[in-house]
Amino acid sequence: MKYKFFFKNFIALFILLIIPAFLILKFKWEGLLPTIIYFQLLVIEAQAEIAERQRVMYSVQFEPFFNITKEAISKVTSVSDDNERRNLCRLCIFNESKNPAYRLGITRLVDKQNRPIPPNEWKNKFVYQKFHNLMPGQKVILCDVHVSIFEIESSLEVLYYDQLGELKELFIKFYKDKSFFIFQPERRLPGILLNIIENFRLFLSYQRFRKYFHSKNSLK
């Protein structure tokens, strides 16, 4: 799988380099000026991608971050049976940052393969409010979840808006031992040219460390 990823980047890098080589080989000295213009365009593209990355990194400081805890349930308005209430687990979400989160709410449940589970299969196993506006330092009840949700090891998606109006998401991963943890999807920095260069450097580093550990093991 990892070699397939690196192979795609090698193809992209090869295409970037074959263009100036073709111009020089095909047109000789007459191809020098188009080659210079081509590399100037690459520099302009790299500068534009750097500026976009700076914008993304600037927006990170406005993102909230959260902590989620399990708490005892004293009352559940939609569940009157005490036995049923004992099968529920209450999750509270706390905004630990100095940034607010708006219209925070549960949107969907996904399985181990990250495929959405139909709402009619899980909505009756949750008790929750539709949206919350979560201020800095504020703590609210996110949901009461039935213990059967832990058995299928699914992930609960929560969406919210930051103060810049950008839609963000986080996930709560459930495990059979009734534990959970929260995570956010991997965010790749924008850019095509810079990502190709970075992935190529990553491949070279991988090969260097692989060769180092191989030689170290062979000496044992």
Secondary structure, 3 states (H helix, E strand, C coil): CHHHHHHHHHHHHHHHHHHHHHHHHHHHHHHHHHHHHHHHHHHHHHHHHHHHHHHHHHHHCCCCCEEEEEECCCCCCCCCCHHHHHCEEEEEEEECCCCCEEEEEEEEEECCCCCECCHHHCHHHEECCCCEEECCCCEEEEEEEECHHHHCCCEEEEEEECCCCCEEEEEEEECCCCCEEEECCCCCCCCCHHHHHHHHHHHHHHHHHHHHHHHHHHCC
